[in-house]
């Protein structure tokens, strides 16, 4: 059985010991995923966008993405990349939250420009 097949089986049966081991810490999770730091952070960011996470939840993924060499443009590019899968409404909801986590207040910028803030 290949490694990816074993992983799929462990996940499919809800192997608690396996889940605990990959949830124990970020380093263990990243190592088990086989992804590089930047890709791992982008996948997590996509998950946060999909789950409509609160702004503070984005901080760790952004920190990891930057540590992996990602630019803020690439981080924001994640919003564009997930739009076909998640829809515009989810991305519109996530944009100000991601902005805050990046240190940019989208709502304030829109108000300064005379554009009504998102509802």
PEHU-V504309 format. One record per residue. RES is the residue in one letter. NEAR is the number of other ideal C-beta (glycine too) atoms within 8 Angstrom. Layout:
# PEHU-V504309
res: <RES RES>
near: <NEAR NEAR>
This chain:
# PEHU-V504309
res: <X X X X X X X X X X X X X X X X X X X X X X X X X X X X X X X X X X X X X X X X X X X X X X X X X X X X X X X X X X X X X X X X X X X X X X X X X X X X X X X X X X X X X X X X X X X X X X X X X X X X X X X X X X X X X X X X X X X X X X X>
near: <4 5 5 6 8 9 9 8 9 9 10 6 6 6 8 6 6 9 10 8 9 10 6 7 5 7 6 10 12 10 7 9 9 4 8 6 12 11 9 14 15 14 10 11 15 11 8 12 16 10 6 7 9 5 10 6 9 14 8 9 13 14 8 14 15 9 8 12 6 11 5 7 6 10 15 10 8 12 12 8 7 13 10 4 6 9 7 6 6 12 14 8 10 12 11 11 12 16 10 12 11 10 4 7 7 10 9 7 9 11 9 6 6 4 6 3 7 8 2>
